[in-house]
Amino acid sequence: MQSSTLQFLRNLEKNNNRDWFNENKTLYQEAQQDVISFVEKLMEEMADFDEEIGKLEAKKSVFRIYRDTRFSKDKTPYKINFGAGLSRKKPMLRGGYYIHLEPDNTFVGGGFW
């Protein structure tokens, strides 16, 4: 993943409003494509031990950046992270993985529910 993606998120955190976002839409699109590429590569590696993950589409696994603010006291319109959910589809093995990409707060989670 490129450092410009994390820099975009840092800038978004400081300027979390529609005007700034619209002015920097191309930077968002570049960062989003970088995250999709990162998730594609990660999924290829994960398919070595979890073939179900290899069947997913990275673009559909990356979450949208827009927040639902209808019931929130925090009305900032954008998330300050990129996230992706990789859910397994087999009936008996419904585990999944979560990827959270944020400056100074990046992590991966997984499990079964």
Steps between C-alpha positions, in 0.01 A plus 500: 500500500628845413579765761281744303195295603576544869575868438159538336339354813700736725386797292142374502503478879601868517252607228203268543244700301334472160667804345852374571408147393353615169807714429721196566281233338779388265731442801224292658455295183877436479509397867195276456659327199820453700302330778317279249834394350638431849197287589529310168864411577411405856217278379735325256736419787216394730361266233801275562350400836134602450384435143156655564663843538652466154149487350402847628529833317720754675300795371180364656680423827620856566253703705371839392657807660170681556362486854133456589447794732122477540509369858842623607600803703821510293392652168835480320409364156802273433679215671867569566599146409465247224355164592433172328300195597586160359218258574516130426195354327516129573195395706698333780793744511358851517806663653637823371773760518498875553772741387516851648745747343545827689808706583634380838209254540524222243393148593364172369236288668340169428273242646181302487158611621 
